[in-house]
Amino acid sequence: MNIDYKLIGGRIKAERNRRGLTQENLAEKLDVSVGYVSQIERGVTKISLDTLAEISNVLKCDIAKLITGTVIGGENYMSAELNECYASLDKRDRQLLSDFIKLLARRM
């Protein structure tokens, strides 16, 4: 399994923008250069877990969100993964899965 640094960088950029921070603001808070932040966001540099943890602290977001795009236990946890799996199924298997989910939901 390969780590998609470009995808992680895109999530960092999106979260930074959501927080109303510029690359300069983030760089200052991390005590790194603006160029380094730019490289992280473009995925051209491999980011360490320590740096990723620092970024998640500065952005006040769960590190899992930056890595996977979801927060474990969050409202949309696993929805992207489930949608991808569902899309890979043929029509018959989609119906079987739908029936199974309905059955499971009735048990709860």
Secondary structure, 3 states (H helix, E strand, C coil): CCCCHHHHHHHHHHHHHHCCCCHHHHHHHHCCCHHHHHHHHHCCCCCCHHHHHHHHHHHCCCHHHHHHCCCCCCCCCCHHHHHHHHHHCCHHHHHHHHHHHHHHHHHC
